Amino acid sequence: MLTPKQKAYLKSLAIKEKSNFQIGKEGLSENLINDLINYINKYELLKLNVLRNSDTDFDEIKEELSKYGFEFVEKKGNTMVFYRHSNKIKDPIILPTTTNKSKK
């Protein structure tokens, strides 16, 4: 589960990216899900746009992709961002960690 600090970091990375995929009237087909999995395995961060003609709503997309280990980062307008760590890539995204600094 992503912390708020990690989500903020991923959001800052996603701002620079264009939507990688669009979900239209076909919704989340098996082929599209396979493409999303292949993409996130290669890049870790996925930005997708839900077109107005899509019958699939955001909650359905979020629920379906969570079955494959995608972590929801944000929804802004018709755009959604997901993250999934991959050990298969050369330069993975390094998420900020939270450290507990106790005052003495």
N, C-alpha and C positions, 0 to 999 in steps of 0.2 A: 504494500500500500504506500502510495506516495504521500509525503508530508507536504504541507502548504509551501514550504520553502522550495522543495523539489518541483512542485507544480509551477511555481512562479518562474523558476529557472527554465523549465521546459517551454512555458508560454513565451518567454523571451526568445528562445531559439525558434519557435514556430512562427513568430511574427515575420521573420525574414523569408520564410518559405511560402511558395504558392501551394494551393490545394493540389495534392497528388492524384486524387481520385474523386469521381462524382458518382453519387447514388441517384439514379433516376427512377423511371416508372417500373423498371425491372426489380428494384429493391436490392437486397443482398443475395445475389445468386451464388451458387457454389463456385463458379468461376471467379467471380469478384472476390469472394472470401479468400480463395487460394491466392489471387493476385495481392490482396492486402497482406496476407501472411508472408508471402515471398518478399514484399516490399519492406515490411517492418523487420524481418529478419536481417535485411541488408542495411537498413538505415536507422532503425530503432524508433524514429519519430514519424508519425503518420498524420497528415492533415487531409481531411476529406470534406467535400461540399455536398450537401443534400439539396438536390434540385427541387423546385416548387412542384413539379409534376410527380414527385415520389410519394407513394402511399405509405412508405416506411417512416415512422416517426423516430425522433432522437432516442427515446427510451428503448425502443426495439433494437436499434443499432448498437447502443451501449451494452445492452444485455447480451446480444448475440456475439459481439466481439470480445466481451469479457470471458466467454467460454473458451476462447483461444489464448487467454492470458494478456489481452490488451488492457492497459490501464488508462482509464479516462482522465484526460488532463483538463480540457475546457471545451465549452460550447460558446461560440460567439456568432450570433446571427444564424446563418445556415451552415456554418463551418464547425467541424468538430476536430479535436486533436487527441491522439492516442499515443501511448508510449509502451514499449515492451523491450526489456533488456535482452541483448543478444551476445552470446560469447563467441559467435562465429565471425564477427567483424574485426577488422584491424584496429580501428580507432573508435571504441565505444564512447557513448556519452557518459561523462563522469558527473554523477549527480552530487549536489552538495549534501553533506551529512550534518546532522545536528549533534552538537556536543553539549553535554551538561557541564557547565562551569559553575561550580558551587562557590559562593562567597564565604570567606573565612573571617 
